[in-house]
């Protein structure tokens, strides 16, 4: 699973002594055979080897990059050709002893960059499309906390509070002594009104106190993790009779992040948690998409800073005006591109920027998205939204009017 701290470490990383080699590779088995993946990767490697002598690096720096390329070759050909991830981003600097691998839920554009800063924009563009969920399972004595991101689940911590126990004289035991757990409710009453003569109300108060102490510790842990790792949403699993107590103990910040409940506590299997949480995640995602599309259409209707439809969105990207793009996941369209400067068009004509004759491309939407990423545009691939489909399958919020 891709962790928040990994991204932060990468964002802050820079080098002054040795370059960093950044690879982003489409390894989607639904679109490429293992052989095709290797061929495309080796073309990137060979092209970079030809350029090395022209980059002005010292001999030691070139040797470091050559070792980087060897490391990448071993990684891709031995590990990622047959893996089920749609893409991979790798950052390596042998001279700096730096190495990070990210297995991606969406395929990036193939690119290999050597620079003193990691080239992270394609990675960030993909990860921004996914929200990070915390899942808390809690009962009266135990708690588990999971992280879900891009369809993967990982356990963070288990917490357990020992319930009160008492040494009691139990009738029927020759020794006269037996350690027994105090039940939460009910049980045989002794002549003193409590369990075997103990004051039951006192026991209940002890259990209640221990329960709330347990919830307080759990609440503090989850709040700390949310603030540190920047989770987007919270899902809680607990039994129905505990739900009010659990929710009332939540920090106000966590209450604002809460988007759903699961009807069980820490006894659930990881598989069950992921399966049920995924339904909540799907609902939240679709609601978020619907809100974004509604805002886009509303902004267009007010003649604000937004456009819909392929032609106007292409224009926004050509002029670096697109701040956020919403695009139908399955939208594809033929188009044209300038082979010299990358200018895009939905119709055949000469380039507005350099007057070159445009050439046809199979999918202008894919080209548009990749170009927008280089401009720092936020991308959202949206599935099954009728309003977006009715407005040309694509649109953009703008940085400025064009």
PALO-862582 format. One record per residue: residue in one letter; x, y, z of N, C-alpha, C in turn. Coordinates in pm, whole numbers, padded with zeros to 5 digits, always signed. Layout:
<sites>
AXYZXYZXYZ ...
</sites>
This chain:
<sites>
X+00084-00120+00000+00000+00000+00000+00087+00126+00000 X+00044+00224-00076+00117+00351-00082+00085+00432+00043 X+00186+00467+00120+00169+00535+00247+00189+00686+00231 X+00120+00761+00313+00131+00907+00310+00275+00953+00336 X+00341+00887+00433+00478+00929+00465+00575+00902+00350 X+00546+00800+00268+00629+00776+00149+00622+00894+00053 X+00500+00940+00030+00480+01053-00061+00549+01178-00007 X+00534+01202+00123+00596+01319+00183+00748+01314+00172 X+00804+01196+00195+00949+01179+00184+00996+01208+00042 X+00918+01164-00055+00953+01185-00195+00941+01332-00234 X+00834+01396-00188+00812+01538-00220+00927+01625-00168 X+00976+01591-00049+01080+01673+00015+01221+01637-00032 X+01234+01526-00105+01368+01477-00139+01429+01558-00254 X+01554+01591-00239+01631+01653-00348+01775+01613-00332 X+01850+01621-00440+01990+01578-00436+02078+01684-00504 X+02196+01701-00453+02291+01794-00516+02414+01721-00567 X+02431+01594-00525+02552+01522-00562+02530+01425-00677 X+02423+01344-00667+02394+01246-00772+02252+01264-00823 X+02230+01244-00953+02095+01256-01010+02003+01144-00959 X+01873+01166-00977+01771+01068-00943+01702+01025-01072 X+01689+00896-01092+01622+00844-01210+01478+00810-01174 X+01384+00870-01248+01241+00851-01221+01177+00777-01338 X+01114+00665-01309+01045+00586-01411+00897+00577-01380 X+00814+00606-01481+00670+00583-01472+00634+00494-01591 X+00576+00376-01562+00556+00277-01669+00417+00216-01661 X+00350+00210-01775+00221+00144-01788+00243-00008-01794 X+00197-00079-01690+00212-00225-01687+00076-00294-01687 X-00025-00226-01740-00162-00278-01740-00172-00399-01833 X-00192-00516-01773-00199-00640-01851-00321-00648-01940 X-00420-00564-01917-00539-00563-02002-00513-00490-02133 X-00407-00410-02135-00377-00330-02254-00245-00367-02320 X-00157-00435-02244-00026-00471-02298+00012-00612-02258 X+00076-00681-02349+00130-00813-02315+00262-00793-02240 X+00306-00894-02166+00437-00883-02099+00550-00847-02195 X+00545-00902-02315+00649-00873-02414+00646-00726-02454 X+00527-00672-02473+00515-00530-02511+00566-00439-02401 X+00537-00475-02274+00585-00395-02162+00737-00388-02162 X+00801-00504-02182+00947-00509-02183+01005-00429-02299 X+00945-00441-02417+00994-00368-02535+00987-00217-02512 X+00874-00169-02462+00856-00025-02437+00955+00023-02331 X+00971-00056-02226+01064-00020-02119+01207-00012-02172 X+01249-00110-02250+01386-00111-02301+01411+00005-02398 X+01306+00047-02470+01321+00165-02557+01349+00289-02474 X+01281+00301-02361+01307+00414-02270+01450+00410-02218 X+01495+00292-02179+01630+00276-02126+01735+00310-02231 X+01717+00256-02350+01815+00280-02458+01823+00427-02496 X+01708+00493-02501+01706+00635-02534+01780+00716-02429 X+01759+00680-02302+01825+00753-02194+01976+00729-02196 X+02019+00611-02228+02163+00582-02237+02230+00669-02344 X+02159+00692-02455+02213+00776-02562+02227+00921-02518 X+02139+00964-02428+02139+01104-02385+02238+01134-02274 X+02283+01030-02203+02363+01051-02082+02485+01141-02104 X+02556+01118-02213+02678+01195-02238+02653+01341-02271 X+02526+01376-02298+02493+01513-02337+02435+01595-02222 X+02426+01534-02104+02360+01600-01992+02454+01680-01902 X+02582+01675-01932+02678+01753-01855+02712+01696-01719 X+02690+01567-01698+02719+01504-01569+02866+01464-01560 X+02915+01452-01438+03052+01402-01415+03054+01251-01438 X+03175+01197-01444+03189+01053-01465+03120+00975-01354 X+03138+01017-01228+03073+00947-01116+02922+00957-01122 X+02872+01072-01166+02727+01088-01178+02670+00997-01287 X+02742+00988-01400+02699+00901-01509+02701+00755-01463 X+02804+00717-01389+02812+00579-01339+02697+00548-01245 X+02658+00646-01165+02544+00628-01075+02416+00606-01154 X+02393+00686-01258+02273+00672-01341+02274+00537-01413 X+02389+00495-01462+02399+00365-01529+02360+00252-01434 X+02400+00264-01308+02360+00163-01209+02209+00172-01182 X+02158+00296-01185+02012+00314-01171+01938+00238-01280 X+01984+00254-01403+01917+00190-01517+01925+00038-01508 X+02036-00011-01456+02050-00156-01437+01952-00206-01330 X+01940-00129-01223+01845-00164-01116+01702-00166-01169 X+01666-00066-01249+01533-00059-01307+01506-00177-01400 X+01607-00214-01479+01592-00325-01572+01564-00455-01498 X+01639-00479-01390+01617-00600-01311+01479-00599-01247 X+01438-00482-01198+01309-00472-01131+01193-00499-01227 X+01195-00432-01342+01082-00442-01434+01076-00579-01500 X+01187-00628-01549+01186-00755-01622+01164-00875-01531 X+01204-00865-01404+01191-00980-01315+01066-00975-01228 X+01013-00856-01199+00903-00846-01103+00773-00793-01160 X+00779-00694-01248+00657-00622-01281+00592-00659-01413 X+00658-00741-01492+00597-00779-01618+00471-00863-01595 X+00474-00949-01493+00361-01039-01469+00275-00997-01349 X+00304-00884-01288+00224-00839-01174+00090-00782-01221 X-00004-00772-01131-00139-00730-01168-00165-00582-01145 X-00062-00504-01122-00079-00361-01106-00084-00294-01243 X-00162-00186-01252-00178-00119-01381-00059-00032-01417 X+00019+00004-01318+00135+00087-01346+00233+00083-01230 X+00351+00137-01255+00453+00143-01151+00532+00272-01166 X+00564+00333-01053+00653+00448-01049+00772+00412-00961 X+00892+00431-01014+01013+00396-00941+01108+00515-00940 X+01165+00541-00823+01261+00651-00807+01388+00592-00745 X+01499+00605-00817+01621+00542-00770+01742+00632-00796 X+01830+00638-00698+01958+00706-00712+02061+00623-00639 X+02134+00543-00714+02231+00450-00653+02336+00526-00575 X+02383+00638-00631+02486+00716-00563+02440+00773-00431 X+02309+00800-00420+02252+00853-00295+02191+00745-00207 X+02198+00620-00252+02136+00509-00179+01987+00538-00155 X+01919+00582-00261+01777+00618-00252+01697+00529-00346 X+01584+00477-00293+01505+00383-00374+01362+00381-00322 X+01265+00410-00409+01123+00404-00374+01045+00345-00491 X+00953+00253-00459+00868+00191-00562+00722+00211-00524 X+00640+00249-00622+00497+00268-00600+00421+00185-00704 X+00339+00092-00656+00255+00011-00744+00122+00083-00759 X+00083+00112-00882-00025+00209-00906-00157+00143-00947 X-00268+00202-00903-00401+00152-00941-00447+00200-01078 X-00371+00293-01137-00403+00346-01270-00274+00357-01350 X-00285+00334-01480-00165+00335-01565-00117+00477-01593 X+00012+00504-01574+00068+00635-01608+00118+00636-01752 X+00151+00752-01801+00221+00762-01930+00365+00716-01910 X+00419+00642-02009+00556+00592-01999+00655+00708-02008 X+00738+00720-01906+00838+00826-01908+00955+00788-01818 X+01074+00825-01862+01197+00802-01784+01274+00933-01780 X+01290+00988-01659+01352+01119-01641+01472+01108-01548 X+01581+01175-01583+01698+01184-01495+01719+01331-01458 X+01716+01359-01328+01728+01497-01281+01774+01493-01136 X+01799+01610-01078+01840+01614-00938+01721+01620-00842 X+01601+01631-00897+01478+01618-00819+01396+01504-00878 X+01327+01425-00796+01241+01319-00852+01127+01380-00931 X+01096+01319-01044+00985+01366-01128+00858+01296-01079 X+00781+01363-00994+00671+01299-00923+00532+01336-00975 X+00523+01428-01070+00392+01478-01110+00297+01369-01160 X+00342+01274-01245+00248+01168-01288+00198+01083-01171 X+00284+01057-01074+00245+00979-00956+00142+01055-00874 X+00167+01182-00846+00076+01262-00765-00060+01275-00833 X-00059+01292-00965-00185+01307-01039-00273+01184-01023 X-00213+01067-01022-00289+00943-01005-00339+00929-00862 X-00252+00953-00765-00288+00933-00625-00394+01032-00578 X-00398+01151-00637-00498+01252-00598-00641+01207-00629 X-00655+01106-00713-00789+01057-00747-00846+00964-00640 X-00766+00923-00545-00810+00826-00445-00808+00887-00305 X-00909+00852-00227-00918+00899-00089-00865+00792+00006 X-00811+00839+00118-00756+00748+00219-00859+00732+00333 X-00897+00607+00361-00999+00578+00461-00937+00511+00583 X-00981+00554+00700-00951+00483+00823-01072+00403+00864 X-01052+00279+00905-01163+00193+00949-01134+00149+01092 X-01221+00189+01182-01207+00154+01323-01312+00051+01362 X-01267-00062+01414-01358-00163+01470-01339-00162+01621 X-01449-00148+01696-01436-00133+01840-01550-00201+01914 X-01517-00265+02026-01620-00314+02118-01583-00267+02258 X-01635-00335+02362-01616-00285+02498-01472-00300+02548 X-01396-00389+02487-01261-00412+02538-01152-00410+02433 X-01188-00421+02305-01088-00432+02199-01115-00330+02088 X-01012-00305+02012-01026-00218+01895-00921-00255+01792 X-00955-00240+01667-00861-00257+01556-00876-00137+01464 X-00764-00095+01406-00767+00017+01313-00701-00024+01183 X-00773-00003+01072-00724-00037+00938-00716+00088+00852 X-00631+00078+00752-00622+00182+00649-00662+00119+00516 X-00745+00189+00438-00782+00145+00304-00747+00255+00206 X-00672+00218+00104-00635+00315+00000-00625+00244-00133 X-00697+00297-00232-00693+00245-00369-00720+00095-00373 X-00817+00050-00293-00858-00090-00297-00776-00184-00212 X-00674-00135-00144-00591-00219-00057-00619-00187+00089 X-00609-00290+00175-00633-00272+00317-00511-00315+00396 X-00483-00243+00503-00367-00275+00587-00402-00246+00732 X-00366-00338+00821-00394-00318+00963-00288-00228+01025 X-00333-00130+01101-00241-00038+01168-00212-00082+01311 X-00318-00112+01386-00297-00138+01529-00412-00218+01587 X-00380-00290+01696-00480-00355+01779-00468-00299+01919 X-00581-00273+01981-00582-00220+02117-00675-00305+02201 X-00636-00330+02326-00720-00411+02414-00713-00357+02555 X-00828-00348+02619-00837-00305+02759-00881-00424+02843 X-00807-00454+02949-00843-00566+03036-00963-00527+03121 X-01068-00607+03116-01186-00580+03195-01162-00617+03341 X-01235-00555+03435-01218-00585+03577-01247-00732+03607 X-01164-00789+03694-01186-00925+03742-01189-00920+03895 X-01251-01018+03956-01264-01015+04100-01241-01153+04158 X-01181-01159+04277-01165-01286+04346-01286-01305+04436 X-01365-01408+04413-01491-01426+04483-01500-01564+04548 X-01572-01574+04657-01600-01703+04717-01723-01760+04647 X-01701-01866+04571-01808-01921+04490-01859-02050+04553 X-01984-02058+04582-02040-02181+04639-02012-02302+04550 X-01978-02415+04611-01956-02538+04535-01811-02567+04510 X-01719-02469+04539-01577-02492+04518-01511-02523+04652 X-01448-02639+04664-01389-02681+04792-01283-02586+04839 X-01205-02530+04745-01096-02439+04783-01148-02310+04841 X-01272-02276+04803-01330-02151+04850-01282-02030+04773 X-01184-02045+04683-01132-01932+04605-01135-01967+04456 X-01181-01872+04375-01181-01892+04231-01183-01755+04164 X-01097-01732+04068-01097-01606+03996-01195-01617+03880 X-01293-01527+03877-01394-01532+03771-01410-01394+03711 X-01433-01385+03580-01459-01254+03520-01595-01204+03560 X-01606-01074+03576-01736-01015+03610-01816-00996+03481 X-01934-01058+03471-02015-01039+03350-02066-00896+03342 X-02097-00852+03218-02142-00714+03199-02282-00694+03251 X-02370-00791+03236-02509-00774+03274-02563-00906+03328 X-02664-00899+03415-02738-01018+03458-02658-01108+03550 X-02694-01235+03559-02625-01333+03640-02704-01365+03766 X-02667-01472+03837-02734-01511+03962-02706-01408+04069 X-02804-01381+04150-02788-01284+04257-02767-01356+04390 X-02673-01305+04466-02652-01357+04602-02739-01281+04700 X-02734-01317+04824-02819-01254+04923-02793-01106+04940 X-02675-01058+04902-02645-00916+04916-02693-00832+04800 X-02762-00894+04703-02816-00818+04590-02722-00815+04472 X-02596-00862+04485-02502-00861+04374-02466-01001+04333 X-02368-01012+04242-02323-01141+04193-02253-01214+04307 X-02311-01323+04356-02255-01399+04467-02224-01309+04587 X-02312-01213+04612-02296-01128+04728-02225-00996+04701 X-02170-00977+04583-02104-00849+04551-02207-00747+04506 X-02177-00623+04526-02268-00516+04486-02263-00500+04335 X-02370-00540+04268-02370-00542+04122-02358-00403+04062 X-02418-00307+04131-02410-00170+04078-02266-00119+04079 X-02193-00156+04183-02052-00116+04189-01973-00179+04074 X-02003-00305+04047-01934-00375+03936-01967-00309+03803 X-02095-00276+03784-02135-00212+03660-02065-00076+03643 X-02052-00005+03752-01983+00124+03745-01837+00107+03705 X-01774+00003+03759-01634-00025+03723-01621-00060+03574 X-01715-00144+03529-01712-00182+03387-01735-00060+03297 X-01830+00023+03336-01860+00142+03256-01740+00236+03252 X-01676+00255+03366-01559+00342+03373-01447+00288+03283 X-01424+00156+03293-01318+00096+03210-01352+00107+03061 X-01479+00092+03027-01523+00103+02888-01496+00243+02833 X-01531+00345+02910-01510+00481+02862-01362+00517+02857 X-01283+00463+02945-01138+00483+02938-01084+00419+02810 X-01137+00302+02778-01098+00231+02655-01134+00316+02532 X-01257+00368+02529-01298+00451+02416-01213+00577+02403 X-01176+00633+02519-01094+00754+02518-00958+00727+02457 X-00896+00615+02494-00765+00579+02438-00774+00555+02288 X-00880+00485+02248-00900+00457+02105-00920+00587+02029 X-01002+00675+02082-01030+00805+02020-00902+00885+02003 X-00819+00888+02106-00693+00963+02100-00600+00906+01995 X-00594+00772+01987-00507+00708+01887-00553+00742+01745 X-00683+00726+01719-00735+00749+01584-00717+00896+01544 X-00743+00987+01635-00725+01130+01605-00578+01159+01569 X-00485+01103+01644-00343+01123+01618-00304+01071+01480 X-00353+00951+01446-00321+00892+01316-00382+00973+01203 X-00505+01019+01220-00571+01099+01116-00494+01228+01089 X-00449+01293+01194-00376+01418+01177-00239+01396+01116 X-00175+01286+01152-00040+01258+01104-00039+01211+00959 X-00132+01121+00925-00129+01057+00794-00233+01110+00697 X-00305+01214+00738-00399+01285+00651-00505+01194+00588 X-00572+01119+00671-00684+01039+00621-00797+01131+00577 X-00873+01087+00477-00983+01168+00426-01116+01137+00494 X-01139+01007+00522-01268+00966+00577-01249+00858+00683 X-01354+00844+00767-01354+00744+00873-01478+00657+00862 X-01458+00526+00877-01567+00428+00885-01551+00357+01019 X-01662+00337+01091-01657+00272+01222-01741+00146+01221 X-01688+00041+01280-01762-00083+01299-01778-00111+01447 X-01902-00131+01490-01928-00166+01629-02068-00226+01638 X-02102-00285+01752-02234-00343+01769-02335-00233+01799 X-02460-00258+01761-02563-00155+01766-02577-00088+01903 X-02567-00170+02010-02588-00114+02144-02474-00023+02189 X-02361-00027+02117-02245+00056+02155-02231+00180+02068 X-02309+00186+01963-02288+00291+01862-02299+00432+01921 X-02399+00455+02005-02417+00589+02062-02295+00628+02145 X-02248+00537+02230-02133+00567+02316-02008+00592+02233 X-01987+00510+02130-01868+00525+02046-01870+00659+01974 X-01985+00694+01918-01993+00819+01842-01983+00941+01935 X-02041+00932+02054-02038+01046+02145-01898+01075+02197 X-01812+00973+02197-01675+00992+02245-01580+01043+02137 X-01626+01046+02010-01539+01087+01899-01501+01234+01909 X-01377+01263+01873-01333+01401+01860-01416+01468+01750 X-01446+01596+01764-01531+01667+01667-01473+01659+01526 X-01340+01659+01515-01275+01648+01384-01308+01513+01320 X-01303+01406+01400-01332+01272+01349-01479+01258+01312 X-01568+01324+01386-01710+01319+01353-01735+01376+01214 X-01661+01480+01179-01677+01540+01046-01626+01448+00936 X-01536+01358+00971-01479+01264+00873-01560+01136+00861 X-01652+01112+00954-01727+00986+00960-01828+00977+00846 X-01820+00868+00767-01908+00854+00650-01989+00725+00650 X-01966+00637+00747-02043+00513+00747-02013+00423+00865 X-02104+00326+00886-02093+00232+00998-02097+00088+00948 X-02025+00001+01016-02030-00142+00993-02091-00207+01117 X-02171-00314+01100-02249-00369+01212-02176-00474+01296 X-02045-00458+01312-01968-00554+01391-01843-00489+01446 X-01780-00559+01538-01659-00508+01601-01534-00578+01551 X-01431-00588+01637-01301-00642+01595-01301-00790+01562 X-01413-00859+01582-01416-01003+01552-01424-01030+01402 X-01450-00929+01321-01466-00948+01176-01332-00979+01109 X-01336-01054+01000-01215-01085+00923-01175-00966+00838 X-01050-00960+00800-01001-00851+00715-01076-00851+00581 X-01100-00970+00527-01171-00981+00400-01310-00921+00410 X-01379-00951+00520-01514-00898+00541-01513-00746+00556 X-01415-00696+00629-01403-00550+00648-01383-00480+00514 X-01292-00531+00433-01265-00468+00303-01387-00475+00212 X-01455-00588+00213-01572-00605+00129-01684-00507+00166 X-01712-00495+00295-01820-00407+00338-01781-00259+00332 X-01657-00229+00369-01611-00090+00362-01609-00041+00217 X-01579-00129+00124-01574-00091-00018-01709-00042-00068 X-01818-00096-00012-01951-00050-00052-01974+00094-00005 X-01928+00124+00116-01939+00261+00166-01851+00355+00084 X-01730+00310+00052-01636+00391-00027-01695+00420-00165 X-01757+00321-00225-01820+00340-00356-01929+00448-00347 X-02011+00442-00242-02117+00542-00226-02059+00682-00208 X-01959+00694-00123-01898+00825-00097-01834+00879-00224 X-01766+00792-00299-01700+00834-00423-01802+00886-00524 X-01910+00812-00541-02012+00853-00637-02079+00984-00595 X-02100+01002-00465-02158+01127-00415-02062+01244-00440 X-01933+01219-00421-01833+01323-00445-01828+01360-00593 X-01830+01259-00678-01832+01284-00822-01955+01366-00862 X-02071+01326-00810-02196+01395-00845-02190+01542-00805 X-02135+01568-00687-02124+01706-00640-02030+01786-00730 X-01918+01726-00770-01823+01796-00856-01884+01827-00992 X-01955+01730-01049-02018+01751-01179-02125+01859-01169 X-02204+01856-01063-02307+01960-01045-02243+02099-01034 X-02134+02108-00962-02065+02237-00947-02010+02284-01082 X-01958+02190-01160-01905+02223-01293-02014+02279-01383 X-02126+02207-01391-02237+02249-01477-02295+02383-01430 X-02303+02401-01299-02354+02527-01244-02262+02643-01281 X-02132+02620-01273-02035+02724-01306-02043+02762-01454 X-02063+02662-01540-02077+02688-01683-02204+02768-01709 X-02314+02731-01641-02442+02799-01664-02437+02946-01622 X-02346+02978-01528-02331+03117-01483-02225+03190-01564 X-02173+03124-01671-02065+03179-01751-01944+03209-01663 X-01918+03117-01573-01805+03133-01482-01679+03069-01535 X-01588+03038-01445-01459+02981-01484-01468+02830-01498 X-01538+02785-01603-01553+02642-01630-01600+02623-01773 X-01567+02507-01828-01613+02471-01963-01652+02324-01962 X-01739+02285-02056-01773+02145-02076-01761+02113-02225 X-01743+01985-02254-01727+01943-02393-01580+01932-02431 X-01553+01846-02528-01414+01816-02564-01342+01936-02625 X-01407+02005-02718-01338+02114-02788-01293+02225-02692 X-01382+02267-02603-01347+02374-02509-01245+02328-02405 X-01253+02200-02366-01156+02148-02269-01018+02137-02333 X-01013+02095-02459-00886+02091-02532-00824+02230-02538 X-00906+02328-02566-00856+02466-02573-00800+02510-02438 X-00869+02474-02331-00822+02510-02196-00687+02447-02166 X-00669+02323-02209-00541+02255-02185-00431+02316-02272 X-00462+02347-02396-00362+02408-02485-00306+02538-02427 X-00391+02612-02355-00349+02741-02300-00318+02734-02151 X-00300+02610-02099-00264+02587-01958-00364+02652-01861 X-00490+02658-01903-00593+02725-01822-00673+02628-01736 X-00659+02497-01760-00740+02399-01687-00685+02376-01546 X-00766+02405-01446-00726+02382-01306-00759+02240-01263 X-00881+02194-01295-00927+02059-01262-01008+02006-01378 X-00980+01883-01420-01053+01821-01530-01135+01705-01478 X-01263+01701-01517-01350+01586-01491-01371+01515-01624 X-01341+01386-01629-01352+01314-01756-01413+01177-01733 X-01503+01140-01820-01565+01008-01816-01457+00901-01833 X-01459+00805-01742-01357+00699-01740-01341+00631-01876 X-01450+00612-01949-01446+00536-02074-01450+00624-02199 X-01432+00753-02184-01441+00844-02297-01313+00842-02380 X-01328+00812-02507-01215+00812-02601-01260+00880-02729 X-01166+00946-02796-01200+01017-02919-01074+01040-03001 X-01086+01020-03131-00972+01049-03219-00951+01200-03227 X-00829+01240-03258-00799+01382-03268-00668+01406-03341 X-00610+01524-03317-00488+01563-03388-00392+01632-03292 X-00263+01620-03322-00161+01678-03236-00049+01736-03322 X+00010+01843-03273+00126+01900-03341+00251+01820-03303 X+00323+01765-03400+00441+01684-03368+00557+01766-03312 X+00546+01898-03323+00656+01983-03278+00635+02036-03136 X+00515+02088-03107+00494+02151-02975+00387+02084-02890 X+00313+01987-02947+00212+01916-02870+00075+01981-02868 X+00053+02084-02948-00078+02148-02958-00182+02045-02999 X-00300+02048-02934-00404+01949-02959-00523+02012-03030 X-00593+01930-03110-00711+01979-03181-00805+01863-03210 X-00935+01894-03212-01033+01790-03246-01054+01783-03397 X-00997+01877-03470-01011+01875-03615-00877+01900-03682 X-00866+01858-03806-00742+01871-03882-00720+02016-03924 X-00607+02071-03886-00570+02208-03924-00423+02229-03892 X-00377+02351-03908-00239+02381-03876-00230+02428-03731 X-00115+02408-03672-00094+02442-03532-00104+02594-03510 X-00177+02634-03408-00191+02777-03376-00062+02837-03323 X+00025+02753-03268+00145+02803-03203+00266+02808-03294 X+00283+02702-03378+00404+02700-03461+00377+02672-03609 X+00248+02669-03646+00206+02657-03785+00246+02524-03851 X+00280+02424-03769+00307+02290-03822+00175+02224-03861 X+00183+02130-03953+00063+02053-03988+00040+01947-03882 X-00083+01937-03832-00114+01841-03727-00119+01700-03782 X-00094+01603-03694-00100+01462-03733-00208+01393-03650 X-00272+01288-03704-00381+01221-03632-00329+01136-03515 X-00411+01128-03410-00380+01041-03296-00505+00960-03263 X-00484+00841-03208-00594+00748-03182-00686+00799-03071 X-00629+00861-02967-00710+00904-02853-00662+01040-02802 X-00735+01143-02839-00697+01278-02797-00725+01299-02648 X-00820+01222-02592-00854+01237-02450-00736+01195-02363 X-00675+01083-02397-00558+01037-02322-00444+01138-02334 X-00424+01191-02453-00317+01290-02476-00345+01418-02398 X-00473+01457-02397-00514+01577-02324-00485+01563-02175 X-00520+01448-02117-00498+01425-01975-00349+01430-01941 X-00268+01365-02022-00124+01363-01995-00062+01502-02007 X-00108+01578-02106-00058+01716-02121-00100+01800-02000 X-00224+01784-01958-00274+01859-01843-00195+01829-01716 X-00156+01703-01699-00077+01664-01581+00054+01741-01577 X+00117+01760-01693+00243+01836-01696+00222+01982-01659 X+00097+02030-01669+00065+02168-01630+00024+02178-01482 X+00024+02063-01413-00017+02065-01273-00168+02061-01253 X-00241+02019-01356-00387+02011-01349-00430+01888-01269 X-00532+01904-01187-00590+01792-01112-00686+01717-01202 X-00675+01584-01204-00758+01502-01293-00849+01411-01211 X-00976+01401-01254-01069+01308-01191-01137+01225-01299 X-01108+01094-01302-01176+01003-01392-01306+00958-01325 X-01419+00986-01389-01551+00965-01328-01627+00857-01403 X-01688+00767-01326-01761+00654-01386-01912+00672-01372 X-01982+00650-01481-02128+00638-01479-02207+00760-01438 X-02158+00879-01463-02234+01000-01428-02307+01051-01553 X-02440+01043-01548-02521+01079-01664-02509+01227-01701 X-02501+01314-01602-02493+01457-01631-02365+01492-01705 X-02254+01427-01666-02129+01453-01737-02138+01400-01879 X-02199+01282-01896-02216+01225-02030-02299+01317-02119 X-02402+01377-02061-02489+01466-02138-02421+01598-02174 X-02312+01628-02107-02239+01752-02134-02104+01726-02201 X-02099+01622-02282-01981+01596-02364-01876+01508-02301 X-01907+01444-02189-01819+01346-02123-01694+01406-02059 X-01676+01537-02072-01555+01598-02018-01577+01746-01992 X-01507+01799-01894-01515+01941-01866-01402+01983-01774 X-01389+02113-01752-01277+02162-01671-01315+02288-01595 X-01269+02295-01471-01268+02421-01398-01141+02496-01441 X-01153+02627-01460-01044+02705-01518-00967+02788-01415 X-00841+02809-01444-00759+02902-01364-00789+03047-01402 X-00817+03065-01531-00846+03200-01583-00931+03184-01709 X-00996+03289-01746-01084+03285-01862-01002+03287-01992 X-01047+03209-02090-00976+03203-02219-01071+03241-02334 
</sites>
